[in-house]
Amino acid sequence: MSLKEGTKVEFIASDPWDFVTAVGSGPFEGLVSGVCQDKDSILVKLNEPLVFKDSVAEYLVISPRHQGYPLKGIMKGQEVCCGMMGITKEQAESDDPCDTSWWRGGGIVSTGSIRKAG
């Protein structure tokens, strides 16, 4: 069973401590709005934007943290360890929204887990 656009998901943050202290651990809810070209990562449109320090994210790029535990496991009711990077609406609407090679620190990034919501 693969992930589909429109699937309701929630991200629970565990690290870094300064992010979790400032905005909480969630859950941060949203909808899968795309499966990335690498087929391992997903793009999630948040129900509410995340604000941390000087950054605002309306979307998350979420990738699995461990080999052998793909994100599609959430469709089977599993909670999957993952990494998250917040991006803007403009980045989400670009040709390759999941390309995070530009990142050099800062912004909204976290590790935690993702699961199917509701």
PDB file as gemmi writes it, atoms N, CA and C in Angstrom:
CRYST1    1.000    1.000    1.000  90.00  90.00  90.00 P 1                      
ATOM      1  N   MET A   1       0.855  -1.168   0.000  1.00  0.00           N  
ATOM      2  CA  MET A   1       0.000   0.000   0.000  1.00  0.00           C  
ATOM      3  C   MET A   1       0.904   1.235   0.000  1.00  0.00           C  
ATOM      4  N   SER A   2       0.728   2.104  -0.968  1.00  0.00           N  
ATOM      5  CA  SER A   2       1.597   3.278  -1.070  1.00  0.00           C  
ATOM      6  C   SER A   2       0.901   4.524  -0.530  1.00  0.00           C  
ATOM      7  N   LEU A   3       1.711   5.510  -0.238  1.00  0.00           N  
ATOM      8  CA  LEU A   3       1.172   6.788   0.233  1.00  0.00           C  
ATOM      9  C   LEU A   3       0.468   7.496  -0.908  1.00  0.00           C  
ATOM     10  N   LYS A   4      -0.633   8.128  -0.595  1.00  0.00           N  
ATOM     11  CA  LYS A   4      -1.399   8.833  -1.619  1.00  0.00           C  
ATOM     12  C   LYS A   4      -1.588  10.279  -1.209  1.00  0.00           C  
ATOM     13  N   GLU A   5      -1.667  11.145  -2.211  1.00  0.00           N  
ATOM     14  CA  GLU A   5      -1.970  12.539  -1.941  1.00  0.00           C  
ATOM     15  C   GLU A   5      -3.298  12.622  -1.216  1.00  0.00           C  
ATOM     16  N   GLY A   6      -3.382  13.523  -0.253  1.00  0.00           N  
ATOM     17  CA  GLY A   6      -4.599  13.695   0.519  1.00  0.00           C  
ATOM     18  C   GLY A   6      -4.652  12.881   1.797  1.00  0.00           C  
ATOM     19  N   THR A   7      -3.673  11.983   2.005  1.00  0.00           N  
ATOM     20  CA  THR A   7      -3.631  11.207   3.243  1.00  0.00           C  
ATOM     21  C   THR A   7      -3.346  12.143   4.415  1.00  0.00           C  
ATOM     22  N   LYS A   8      -4.153  12.040   5.471  1.00  0.00           N  
ATOM     23  CA  LYS A   8      -3.948  12.856   6.670  1.00  0.00           C  
ATOM     24  C   LYS A   8      -2.843  12.228   7.505  1.00  0.00           C  
ATOM     25  N   VAL A   9      -1.843  13.046   7.856  1.00  0.00           N  
ATOM     26  CA  VAL A   9      -0.714  12.564   8.654  1.00  0.00           C  
ATOM     27  C   VAL A   9      -0.438  13.539   9.792  1.00  0.00           C  
ATOM     28  N   GLU A  10       0.342  13.074  10.763  1.00  0.00           N  
ATOM     29  CA  GLU A  10       0.804  13.947  11.830  1.00  0.00           C  
ATOM     30  C   GLU A  10       2.254  13.624  12.151  1.00  0.00           C  
ATOM     31  N   PHE A  11       3.019  14.701  12.351  1.00  0.00           N  
ATOM     32  CA  PHE A  11       4.438  14.616  12.669  1.00  0.00           C  
ATOM     33  C   PHE A  11       4.609  14.944  14.143  1.00  0.00           C  
ATOM     34  N   ILE A  12       5.385  14.121  14.854  1.00  0.00           N  
ATOM     35  CA  ILE A  12       5.685  14.346  16.258  1.00  0.00           C  
ATOM     36  C   ILE A  12       7.183  14.611  16.359  1.00  0.00           C  
ATOM     37  N   ALA A  13       7.552  15.789  16.850  1.00  0.00           N  
ATOM     38  CA  ALA A  13       8.955  16.193  16.934  1.00  0.00           C  
ATOM     39  C   ALA A  13       9.596  15.666  18.214  1.00  0.00           C  
ATOM     40  N   SER A  14      10.866  15.255  18.105  1.00  0.00           N  
ATOM     41  CA  SER A  14      11.614  14.831  19.289  1.00  0.00           C  
ATOM     42  C   SER A  14      12.891  15.643  19.491  1.00  0.00           C  
ATOM     43  N   ASP A  15      13.483  16.140  18.445  1.00  0.00           N  
ATOM     44  CA  ASP A  15      14.728  16.925  18.497  1.00  0.00           C  
ATOM     45  C   ASP A  15      14.712  17.952  17.382  1.00  0.00           C  
ATOM     46  N   PRO A  16      15.473  18.992  17.448  1.00  0.00           N  
ATOM     47  CA  PRO A  16      16.370  19.422  18.515  1.00  0.00           C  
ATOM     48  C   PRO A  16      15.603  20.057  19.677  1.00  0.00           C  
ATOM     49  N   TRP A  17      16.248  20.099  20.813  1.00  0.00           N  
ATOM     50  CA  TRP A  17      15.582  20.565  22.035  1.00  0.00           C  
ATOM     51  C   TRP A  17      15.075  21.993  21.905  1.00  0.00           C  
ATOM     52  N   ASP A  18      15.828  22.873  21.212  1.00  0.00           N  
ATOM     53  CA  ASP A  18      15.380  24.273  21.130  1.00  0.00           C  
ATOM     54  C   ASP A  18      14.100  24.410  20.302  1.00  0.00           C  
ATOM     55  N   PHE A  19      13.947  23.586  19.267  1.00  0.00           N  
ATOM     56  CA  PHE A  19      12.717  23.585  18.472  1.00  0.00           C  
ATOM     57  C   PHE A  19      11.543  23.080  19.318  1.00  0.00           C  
ATOM     58  N   VAL A  20      11.730  21.938  19.966  1.00  0.00           N  
ATOM     59  CA  VAL A  20      10.653  21.340  20.770  1.00  0.00           C  
ATOM     60  C   VAL A  20      10.283  22.252  21.936  1.00  0.00           C  
ATOM     61  N   THR A  21      11.256  22.908  22.548  1.00  0.00           N  
ATOM     62  CA  THR A  21      10.980  23.828  23.649  1.00  0.00           C  
ATOM     63  C   THR A  21      10.165  25.024  23.169  1.00  0.00           C  
ATOM     64  N   ALA A  22      10.490  25.527  21.983  1.00  0.00           N  
ATOM     65  CA  ALA A  22       9.826  26.734  21.471  1.00  0.00           C  
ATOM     66  C   ALA A  22       8.430  26.460  20.911  1.00  0.00           C  
ATOM     67  N   VAL A  23       8.254  25.384  20.150  1.00  0.00           N  
ATOM     68  CA  VAL A  23       6.967  25.162  19.465  1.00  0.00           C  
ATOM     69  C   VAL A  23       6.227  23.912  19.927  1.00  0.00           C  
ATOM     70  N   GLY A  24       6.871  23.123  20.774  1.00  0.00           N  
ATOM     71  CA  GLY A  24       6.249  21.897  21.253  1.00  0.00           C  
ATOM     72  C   GLY A  24       6.592  20.715  20.360  1.00  0.00           C  
ATOM     73  N   SER A  25       6.097  19.561  20.772  1.00  0.00           N  
ATOM     74  CA  SER A  25       6.401  18.346  20.003  1.00  0.00           C  
ATOM     75  C   SER A  25       5.287  17.971  19.040  1.00  0.00           C  
ATOM     76  N   GLY A  26       4.193  18.720  19.073  1.00  0.00           N  
ATOM     77  CA  GLY A  26       3.084  18.432  18.170  1.00  0.00           C  
ATOM     78  C   GLY A  26       2.027  17.607  18.859  1.00  0.00           C  
ATOM     79  N   PRO A  27       1.269  16.834  18.123  1.00  0.00           N  
ATOM     80  CA  PRO A  27       1.495  16.528  16.707  1.00  0.00           C  
ATOM     81  C   PRO A  27       1.137  17.700  15.790  1.00  0.00           C  
ATOM     82  N   PHE A  28       1.914  17.815  14.716  1.00  0.00           N  
ATOM     83  CA  PHE A  28       1.689  18.810  13.677  1.00  0.00           C  
ATOM     84  C   PHE A  28       0.988  18.091  12.527  1.00  0.00           C  
ATOM     85  N   GLU A  29      -0.246  18.486  12.256  1.00  0.00           N  
ATOM     86  CA  GLU A  29      -1.072  17.761  11.295  1.00  0.00           C  
ATOM     87  C   GLU A  29      -1.045  18.391   9.916  1.00  0.00           C  
ATOM     88  N   GLY A  30      -1.231  17.554   8.910  1.00  0.00           N  
ATOM     89  CA  GLY A  30      -1.285  18.036   7.537  1.00  0.00           C  
ATOM     90  C   GLY A  30      -1.738  16.937   6.593  1.00  0.00           C  
ATOM     91  N   LEU A  31      -1.677  17.267   5.311  1.00  0.00           N  
ATOM     92  CA  LEU A  31      -2.061  16.335   4.250  1.00  0.00           C  
ATOM     93  C   LEU A  31      -0.871  16.064   3.344  1.00  0.00           C  
ATOM     94  N   VAL A  32      -0.702  14.821   2.945  1.00  0.00           N  
ATOM     95  CA  VAL A  32       0.322  14.510   1.948  1.00  0.00           C  
ATOM     96  C   VAL A  32      -0.077  15.220   0.662  1.00  0.00           C  
ATOM     97  N   SER A  33       0.803  16.083   0.162  1.00  0.00           N  
ATOM     98  CA  SER A  33       0.485  16.795  -1.077  1.00  0.00           C  
ATOM     99  C   SER A  33       1.350  16.326  -2.235  1.00  0.00           C  
ATOM    100  N   GLY A  34       2.253  15.390  -1.980  1.00  0.00           N  
ATOM    101  CA  GLY A  34       3.054  14.832  -3.058  1.00  0.00           C  
ATOM    102  C   GLY A  34       4.046  13.804  -2.554  1.00  0.00           C  
ATOM    103  N   VAL A  35       4.419  12.894  -3.442  1.00  0.00           N  
ATOM    104  CA  VAL A  35       5.485  11.944  -3.183  1.00  0.00           C  
ATOM    105  C   VAL A  35       6.675  12.437  -3.986  1.00  0.00           C  
ATOM    106  N   CYS A  36       7.815  12.549  -3.338  1.00  0.00           N  
ATOM    107  CA  CYS A  36       8.995  13.137  -3.970  1.00  0.00           C  
ATOM    108  C   CYS A  36       9.574  12.222  -5.042  1.00  0.00           C  
ATOM    109  N   GLN A  37      10.393  12.811  -5.899  1.00  0.00           N  
ATOM    110  CA  GLN A  37      10.983  12.070  -7.007  1.00  0.00           C  
ATOM    111  C   GLN A  37      11.780  10.864  -6.543  1.00  0.00           C  
ATOM    112  N   ASP A  38      12.387  10.948  -5.351  1.00  0.00           N  
ATOM    113  CA  ASP A  38      13.170   9.820  -4.849  1.00  0.00           C  
ATOM    114  C   ASP A  38      12.281   8.658  -4.375  1.00  0.00           C  
ATOM    115  N   LYS A  39      10.972   8.882  -4.339  1.00  0.00           N  
ATOM    116  CA  LYS A  39       9.961   7.893  -3.942  1.00  0.00           C  
ATOM    117  C   LYS A  39      10.050   7.503  -2.468  1.00  0.00           C  
ATOM    118  N   ASP A  40      11.019   8.046  -1.729  1.00  0.00           N  
ATOM    119  CA  ASP A  40      11.155   7.748  -0.313  1.00  0.00           C  
ATOM    120  C   ASP A  40      10.599   8.860   0.560  1.00  0.00           C  
ATOM    121  N   SER A  41      10.636  10.086   0.068  1.00  0.00           N  
ATOM    122  CA  SER A  41      10.227  11.259   0.835  1.00  0.00           C  
ATOM    123  C   SER A  41       8.856  11.742   0.380  1.00  0.00           C  
ATOM    124  N   ILE A  42       8.203  12.507   1.261  1.00  0.00           N  
ATOM    125  CA  ILE A  42       6.895  13.070   0.927  1.00  0.00           C  
ATOM    126  C   ILE A  42       6.877  14.565   1.227  1.00  0.00           C  
ATOM    127  N   LEU A  43       5.968  15.243   0.586  1.00  0.00           N  
ATOM    128  CA  LEU A  43       5.701  16.649   0.835  1.00  0.00           C  
ATOM    129  C   LEU A  43       4.369  16.721   1.573  1.00  0.00           C  
ATOM    130  N   VAL A  44       4.354  17.418   2.704  1.00  0.00           N  
ATOM    131  CA  VAL A  44       3.153  17.530   3.532  1.00  0.00           C  
ATOM    132  C   VAL A  44       2.774  18.997   3.661  1.00  0.00           C  
ATOM    133  N   LYS A  45       1.513  19.323   3.339  1.00  0.00           N  
ATOM    134  CA  LYS A  45       0.999  20.673   3.564  1.00  0.00           C  
ATOM    135  C   LYS A  45       0.411  20.701   4.962  1.00  0.00           C  
ATOM    136  N   LEU A  46       0.961  21.555   5.815  1.00  0.00           N  
ATOM    137  CA  LEU A  46       0.510  21.645   7.197  1.00  0.00           C  
ATOM    138  C   LEU A  46      -0.858  22.306   7.310  1.00  0.00           C  
ATOM    139  N   ASN A  47      -1.640  21.877   8.271  1.00  0.00           N  
ATOM    140  CA  ASN A  47      -2.917  22.537   8.547  1.00  0.00           C  
ATOM    141  C   ASN A  47      -2.686  23.952   9.070  1.00  0.00           C  
ATOM    142  N   GLU A  48      -1.645  24.119   9.878  1.00  0.00           N  
ATOM    143  CA  GLU A  48      -1.251  25.420  10.430  1.00  0.00           C  
ATOM    144  C   GLU A  48       0.246  25.598  10.205  1.00  0.00           C  
ATOM    145  N   PRO A  49       0.691  26.767   9.732  1.00  0.00           N  
ATOM    146  CA  PRO A  49       2.128  26.981   9.527  1.00  0.00           C  
ATOM    147  C   PRO A  49       2.916  26.845  10.831  1.00  0.00           C  
ATOM    148  N   LEU A  50       4.139  26.367  10.713  1.00  0.00           N  
ATOM    149  CA  LEU A  50       5.069  26.310  11.838  1.00  0.00           C  
ATOM    150  C   LEU A  50       5.907  27.585  11.828  1.00  0.00           C  
ATOM    151  N   VAL A  51       6.091  28.188  12.984  1.00  0.00           N  
ATOM    152  CA  VAL A  51       6.918  29.389  13.117  1.00  0.00           C  
ATOM    153  C   VAL A  51       7.981  29.089  14.160  1.00  0.00           C  
ATOM    154  N   PHE A  52       9.246  29.259  13.771  1.00  0.00           N  
ATOM    155  CA  PHE A  52      10.365  29.018  14.676  1.00  0.00           C  
ATOM    156  C   PHE A  52      11.476  29.999  14.353  1.00  0.00           C  
ATOM    157  N   LYS A  53      11.846  30.783  15.366  1.00  0.00           N  
ATOM    158  CA  LYS A  53      12.849  31.838  15.203  1.00  0.00           C  
ATOM    159  C   LYS A  53      12.411  32.747  14.055  1.00  0.00           C  
ATOM    160  N   ASP A  54      13.216  32.889  13.007  1.00  0.00           N  
ATOM    161  CA  ASP A  54      12.879  33.772  11.896  1.00  0.00           C  
ATOM    162  C   ASP A  54      12.288  33.030  10.702  1.00  0.00           C  
ATOM    163  N   SER A  55      11.864  31.788  10.897  1.00  0.00           N  
ATOM    164  CA  SER A  55      11.391  30.963   9.778  1.00  0.00           C  
ATOM    165  C   SER A  55       9.915  30.610   9.931  1.00  0.00           C  
ATOM    166  N   VAL A  56       9.261  30.522   8.783  1.00  0.00           N  
ATOM    167  CA  VAL A  56       7.867  30.088   8.717  1.00  0.00           C  
ATOM    168  C   VAL A  56       7.785  28.980   7.669  1.00  0.00           C  
ATOM    169  N   ALA A  57       7.149  27.882   8.021  1.00  0.00           N  
ATOM    170  CA  ALA A  57       6.995  26.763   7.086  1.00  0.00           C  
ATOM    171  C   ALA A  57       5.529  26.402   6.950  1.00  0.00           C  
ATOM    172  N   GLU A  58       5.057  26.372   5.717  1.00  0.00           N  
ATOM    173  CA  GLU A  58       3.699  25.925   5.426  1.00  0.00           C  
ATOM    174  C   GLU A  58       3.685  24.463   4.985  1.00  0.00           C  
ATOM    175  N   TYR A  59       4.853  23.973   4.605  1.00  0.00           N  
ATOM    176  CA  TYR A  59       5.009  22.603   4.109  1.00  0.00           C  
ATOM    177  C   TYR A  59       6.187  21.947   4.803  1.00  0.00           C  
ATOM    178  N   LEU A  60       6.178  20.611   4.841  1.00  0.00           N  
ATOM    179  CA  LEU A  60       7.287  19.824   5.355  1.00  0.00           C  
ATOM    180  C   LEU A  60       7.733  18.831   4.291  1.00  0.00           C  
ATOM    181  N   VAL A  61       9.042  18.686   4.149  1.00  0.00           N  
ATOM    182  CA  VAL A  61       9.609  17.569   3.396  1.00  0.00           C  
ATOM    183  C   VAL A  61       9.993  16.542   4.453  1.00  0.00           C  
ATOM    184  N   ILE A  62       9.411  15.368   4.362  1.00  0.00           N  
ATOM    185  CA  ILE A  62       9.629  14.334   5.374  1.00  0.00           C  
ATOM    186  C   ILE A  62      10.277  13.122   4.716  1.00  0.00           C  
ATOM    187  N   SER A  63      11.368  12.655   5.345  1.00  0.00           N  
ATOM    188  CA  SER A  63      12.129  11.514   4.832  1.00  0.00           C  
ATOM    189  C   SER A  63      12.327  10.495   5.941  1.00  0.00           C  
ATOM    190  N   PRO A  64      12.345   9.201   5.596  1.00  0.00           N  
ATOM    191  CA  PRO A  64      12.582   8.184   6.624  1.00  0.00           C  
ATOM    192  C   PRO A  64      14.006   8.299   7.173  1.00  0.00           C  
ATOM    193  N   ARG A  65      14.182   7.987   8.453  1.00  0.00           N  
ATOM    194  CA  ARG A  65      15.507   8.068   9.089  1.00  0.00           C  
ATOM    195  C   ARG A  65      16.287   6.768   8.993  1.00  0.00           C  
ATOM    196  N   HIS A  66      15.618   5.658   8.820  1.00  0.00           N  
ATOM    197  CA  HIS A  66      16.302   4.367   8.845  1.00  0.00           C  
ATOM    198  C   HIS A  66      15.950   3.557   7.605  1.00  0.00           C  
ATOM    199  N   GLN A  67      16.972   2.941   7.001  1.00  0.00           N  
ATOM    200  CA  GLN A  67      16.731   2.069   5.861  1.00  0.00           C  
ATOM    201  C   GLN A  67      15.863   0.891   6.298  1.00  0.00           C  
ATOM    202  N   GLY A  68      14.991   0.478   5.413  1.00  0.00           N  
ATOM    203  CA  GLY A  68      14.132  -0.657   5.708  1.00  0.00           C  
ATOM    204  C   GLY A  68      12.837  -0.272   6.412  1.00  0.00           C  
ATOM    205  N   TYR A  69      12.667   1.018   6.706  1.00  0.00           N  
ATOM    206  CA  TYR A  69      11.439   1.494   7.352  1.00  0.00           C  
ATOM    207  C   TYR A  69      10.863   2.639   6.526  1.00  0.00           C  
ATOM    208  N   PRO A  70      10.281   2.330   5.369  1.00  0.00           N  
ATOM    209  CA  PRO A  70       9.772   3.377   4.476  1.00  0.00           C  
ATOM    210  C   PRO A  70       8.543   4.069   5.048  1.00  0.00           C  
ATOM    211  N   LEU A  71       8.323   5.290   4.577  1.00  0.00           N  
ATOM    212  CA  LEU A  71       7.187   6.065   5.042  1.00  0.00           C  
ATOM    213  C   LEU A  71       5.853   5.409   4.715  1.00  0.00           C  
ATOM    214  N   LYS A  72       5.815   4.573   3.683  1.00  0.00           N  
ATOM    215  CA  LYS A  72       4.538   3.933   3.345  1.00  0.00           C  
ATOM    216  C   LYS A  72       4.044   3.026   4.471  1.00  0.00           C  
ATOM    217  N   GLY A  73       4.898   2.742   5.465  1.00  0.00           N  
ATOM    218  CA  GLY A  73       4.480   1.966   6.624  1.00  0.00           C  
ATOM    219  C   GLY A  73       3.359   2.638   7.405  1.00  0.00           C  
ATOM    220  N   ILE A  74       3.245   3.957   7.269  1.00  0.00           N  
ATOM    221  CA  ILE A  74       2.162   4.644   7.989  1.00  0.00           C  
ATOM    222  C   ILE A  74       0.793   4.219   7.479  1.00  0.00           C  
ATOM    223  N   MET A  75       0.734   3.759   6.232  1.00  0.00           N  
ATOM    224  CA  MET A  75      -0.542   3.300   5.675  1.00  0.00           C  
ATOM    225  C   MET A  75      -0.985   1.982   6.323  1.00  0.00           C  
ATOM    226  N   LYS A  76      -0.042   1.295   6.987  1.00  0.00           N  
ATOM    227  CA  LYS A  76      -0.345   0.051   7.694  1.00  0.00           C  
ATOM    228  C   LYS A  76      -0.512   0.304   9.197  1.00  0.00           C  
ATOM    229  N   GLY A  77      -0.591   1.586   9.581  1.00  0.00           N  
ATOM    230  CA  GLY A  77      -0.775   1.926  10.978  1.00  0.00           C  
ATOM    231  C   GLY A  77       0.516   2.059  11.762  1.00  0.00           C  
ATOM    232  N   GLN A  78       1.657   2.008  11.076  1.00  0.00           N  
ATOM    233  CA  GLN A  78       2.939   2.127  11.766  1.00  0.00           C  
ATOM    234  C   GLN A  78       3.299   3.592  11.993  1.00  0.00           C  
ATOM    235  N   GLU A  79       4.067   3.830  13.053  1.00  0.00           N  
ATOM    236  CA  GLU A  79       4.677   5.129  13.286  1.00  0.00           C  
ATOM    237  C   GLU A  79       6.122   4.999  12.820  1.00  0.00           C  
ATOM    238  N   VAL A  80       6.568   5.872  11.913  1.00  0.00           N  
ATOM    239  CA  VAL A  80       7.862   5.730  11.263  1.00  0.00           C  
ATOM    240  C   VAL A  80       8.788   6.869  11.683  1.00  0.00           C  
ATOM    241  N   CYS A  81      10.004   6.522  12.124  1.00  0.00           N  
ATOM    242  CA  CYS A  81      11.009   7.537  12.457  1.00  0.00           C  
ATOM    243  C   CYS A  81      11.383   8.301  11.192  1.00  0.00           C  
ATOM    244  N   CYS A  82      11.503   9.623  11.340  1.00  0.00           N  
ATOM    245  CA  CYS A  82      11.761  10.429  10.147  1.00  0.00           C  
ATOM    246  C   CYS A  82      12.495  11.714  10.495  1.00  0.00           C  
ATOM    247  N   GLY A  83      12.953  12.367   9.452  1.00  0.00           N  
ATOM    248  CA  GLY A  83      13.503  13.705   9.537  1.00  0.00           C  
ATOM    249  C   GLY A  83      12.555  14.637   8.809  1.00  0.00           C  
ATOM    250  N   MET A  84      12.548  15.888   9.212  1.00  0.00           N  
ATOM    251  CA  MET A  84      11.617  16.866   8.638  1.00  0.00           C  
ATOM    252  C   MET A  84      12.348  18.168   8.377  1.00  0.00           C  
ATOM    253  N   MET A  85      12.021  18.784   7.242  1.00  0.00           N  
ATOM    254  CA  MET A  85      12.503  20.120   6.939  1.00  0.00           C  
ATOM    255  C   MET A  85      11.326  20.959   6.502  1.00  0.00           C  
ATOM    256  N   GLY A  86      11.155  22.105   7.128  1.00  0.00           N  
ATOM    257  CA  GLY A  86      10.086  23.018   6.751  1.00  0.00           C  
ATOM    258  C   GLY A  86      10.470  23.840   5.538  1.00  0.00           C  
ATOM    259  N   ILE A  87       9.525  24.026   4.622  1.00  0.00           N  
ATOM    260  CA  ILE A  87       9.756  24.856   3.450  1.00  0.00           C  
ATOM    261  C   ILE A  87       8.562  25.796   3.252  1.00  0.00           C  
ATOM    262  N   THR A  88       8.787  26.822   2.458  1.00  0.00           N  
ATOM    263  CA  THR A  88       7.744  27.808   2.189  1.00  0.00           C  
ATOM    264  C   THR A  88       6.808  27.330   1.078  1.00  0.00           C  
ATOM    265  N   LYS A  89       5.704  28.042   0.916  1.00  0.00           N  
ATOM    266  CA  LYS A  89       4.764  27.738  -0.167  1.00  0.00           C  
ATOM    267  C   LYS A  89       5.454  27.888  -1.517  1.00  0.00           C  
ATOM    268  N   GLU A  90       6.291  28.907  -1.652  1.00  0.00           N  
ATOM    269  CA  GLU A  90       7.004  29.128  -2.914  1.00  0.00           C  
ATOM    270  C   GLU A  90       7.916  27.946  -3.236  1.00  0.00           C  
ATOM    271  N   GLN A  91       8.635  27.440  -2.234  1.00  0.00           N  
ATOM    272  CA  GLN A  91       9.496  26.278  -2.453  1.00  0.00           C  
ATOM    273  C   GLN A  91       8.652  25.048  -2.793  1.00  0.00           C  
ATOM    274  N   ALA A  92       7.516  24.893  -2.126  1.00  0.00           N  
ATOM    275  CA  ALA A  92       6.644  23.740  -2.376  1.00  0.00           C  
ATOM    276  C   ALA A  92       6.086  23.752  -3.792  1.00  0.00           C  
ATOM    277  N   GLU A  93       5.915  24.934  -4.363  1.00  0.00           N  
ATOM    278  CA  GLU A  93       5.358  25.053  -5.712  1.00  0.00           C  
ATOM    279  C   GLU A  93       6.434  25.051  -6.794  1.00  0.00           C  
ATOM    280  N   SER A  94       7.693  24.856  -6.417  1.00  0.00           N  
ATOM    281  CA  SER A  94       8.794  24.833  -7.389  1.00  0.00           C  
ATOM    282  C   SER A  94       8.790  23.501  -8.152  1.00  0.00           C  
ATOM    283  N   ASP A  95       9.683  23.395  -9.140  1.00  0.00           N  
ATOM    284  CA  ASP A  95       9.764  22.185  -9.954  1.00  0.00           C  
ATOM    285  C   ASP A  95      10.165  20.949  -9.145  1.00  0.00           C  
ATOM    286  N   ASP A  96      10.984  21.138  -8.114  1.00  0.00           N  
ATOM    287  CA  ASP A  96      11.431  20.013  -7.288  1.00  0.00           C  
ATOM    288  C   ASP A  96      11.397  20.429  -5.824  1.00  0.00           C  
ATOM    289  N   PRO A  97      10.208  20.440  -5.210  1.00  0.00           N  
ATOM    290  CA  PRO A  97      10.084  20.927  -3.840  1.00  0.00           C  
ATOM    291  C   PRO A  97      10.849  20.091  -2.814  1.00  0.00           C  
ATOM    292  N   CYS A  98      11.156  18.860  -3.145  1.00  0.00           N  
ATOM    293  CA  CYS A  98      11.842  17.990  -2.192  1.00  0.00           C  
ATOM    294  C   CYS A  98      13.358  18.092  -2.272  1.00  0.00           C  
ATOM    295  N   ASP A  99      13.867  18.918  -3.170  1.00  0.00           N  
ATOM    296  CA  ASP A  99      15.308  19.125  -3.270  1.00  0.00           C  
ATOM    297  C   ASP A  99      15.737  20.034  -2.128  1.00  0.00           C  
ATOM    298  N   THR A 100      16.405  19.464  -1.147  1.00  0.00           N  
ATOM    299  CA  THR A 100      16.849  20.231   0.008  1.00  0.00           C  
ATOM    300  C   THR A 100      18.372  20.426   0.001  1.00  0.00           C  
ATOM    301  N   SER A 101      18.981  20.264  -1.156  1.00  0.00           N  
ATOM    302  CA  SER A 101      20.436  20.397  -1.255  1.00  0.00           C  
ATOM    303  C   SER A 101      20.920  21.815  -0.961  1.00  0.00           C  
ATOM    304  N   TRP A 102      20.013  22.790  -1.002  1.00  0.00           N  
ATOM    305  CA  TRP A 102      20.353  24.179  -0.721  1.00  0.00           C  
ATOM    306  C   TRP A 102      20.575  24.430   0.765  1.00  0.00           C  
ATOM    307  N   TRP A 103      20.076  23.541   1.623  1.00  0.00           N  
ATOM    308  CA  TRP A 103      20.092  23.778   3.066  1.00  0.00           C  
ATOM    309  C   TRP A 103      21.504  23.755   3.627  1.00  0.00           C  
ATOM    310  N   ARG A 104      21.837  24.753   4.436  1.00  0.00           N  
ATOM    311  CA  ARG A 104      23.153  24.844   5.064  1.00  0.00           C  
ATOM    312  C   ARG A 104      23.036  25.156   6.553  1.00  0.00           C  
ATOM    313  N   GLY A 105      21.932  24.766   7.166  1.00  0.00           N  
ATOM    314  CA  GLY A 105      21.723  24.996   8.590  1.00  0.00           C  
ATOM    315  C   GLY A 105      20.634  26.023   8.828  1.00  0.00           C  
ATOM    316  N   GLY A 106      20.119  26.020  10.044  1.00  0.00           N  
ATOM    317  CA  GLY A 106      19.073  26.963  10.410  1.00  0.00           C  
ATOM    318  C   GLY A 106      17.711  26.533   9.900  1.00  0.00           C  
ATOM    319  N   GLY A 107      16.751  27.432  10.031  1.00  0.00           N  
ATOM    320  CA  GLY A 107      15.403  27.152   9.563  1.00  0.00           C  
ATOM    321  C   GLY A 107      14.677  26.179  10.467  1.00  0.00           C  
ATOM    322  N   ILE A 108      13.694  25.520   9.904  1.00  0.00           N  
ATOM    323  CA  ILE A 108      12.868  24.584  10.653  1.00  0.00           C  
ATOM    324  C   ILE A 108      13.235  23.164  10.229  1.00  0.00           C  
ATOM    325  N   VAL A 109      13.979  22.492  11.083  1.00  0.00           N  
ATOM    326  CA  VAL A 109      14.360  21.090  10.851  1.00  0.00           C  
ATOM    327  C   VAL A 109      14.198  20.333  12.156  1.00  0.00           C  
ATOM    328  N   SER A 110      13.820  19.089  12.050  1.00  0.00           N  
ATOM    329  CA  SER A 110      13.594  18.295  13.250  1.00  0.00           C  
ATOM    330  C   SER A 110      13.653  16.818  12.910  1.00  0.00           C  
ATOM    331  N   THR A 111      13.848  16.020  13.939  1.00  0.00           N  
ATOM    332  CA  THR A 111      13.667  14.581  13.815  1.00  0.00           C  
ATOM    333  C   THR A 111      12.489  14.196  14.697  1.00  0.00           C  
ATOM    334  N   GLY A 112      11.907  13.066  14.395  1.00  0.00           N  
ATOM    335  CA  GLY A 112      10.761  12.607  15.160  1.00  0.00           C  
ATOM    336  C   GLY A 112      10.127  11.420  14.484  1.00  0.00           C  
ATOM    337  N   SER A 113       8.812  11.427  14.434  1.00  0.00           N  
ATOM    338  CA  SER A 113       8.098  10.314  13.794  1.00  0.00           C  
ATOM    339  C   SER A 113       6.847  10.845  13.101  1.00  0.00           C  
ATOM    340  N   ILE A 114       6.368  10.049  12.162  1.00  0.00           N  
ATOM    341  CA  ILE A 114       5.162  10.382  11.414  1.00  0.00           C  
ATOM    342  C   ILE A 114       4.218   9.199  11.470  1.00  0.00           C  
ATOM    343  N   ARG A 115       2.935   9.511  11.505  1.00  0.00           N  
ATOM    344  CA  ARG A 115       1.913   8.468  11.511  1.00  0.00           C  
ATOM    345  C   ARG A 115       0.686   8.990  10.791  1.00  0.00           C  
ATOM    346  N   LYS A 116      -0.173   8.059  10.428  1.00  0.00           N  
ATOM    347  CA  LYS A 116      -1.434   8.435   9.806  1.00  0.00           C  
ATOM    348  C   LYS A 116      -2.320   9.055  10.885  1.00  0.00           C  
ATOM    349  N   ALA A 117      -2.979  10.151  10.544  1.00  0.00           N  
ATOM    350  CA  ALA A 117      -3.821  10.842  11.519  1.00  0.00           C  
ATOM    351  C   ALA A 117      -5.242  10.301  11.468  1.00  0.00           C  
ATOM    352  N   GLY A 118      -5.888  10.416  12.619  1.00  0.00           N  
ATOM    353  CA  GLY A 118      -7.316  10.145  12.736  1.00  0.00           C  
ATOM    354  C   GLY A 118      -7.704   8.782  12.387  1.00  0.00           C  
TER     355      GLY A 118                                                      
END                                                                             
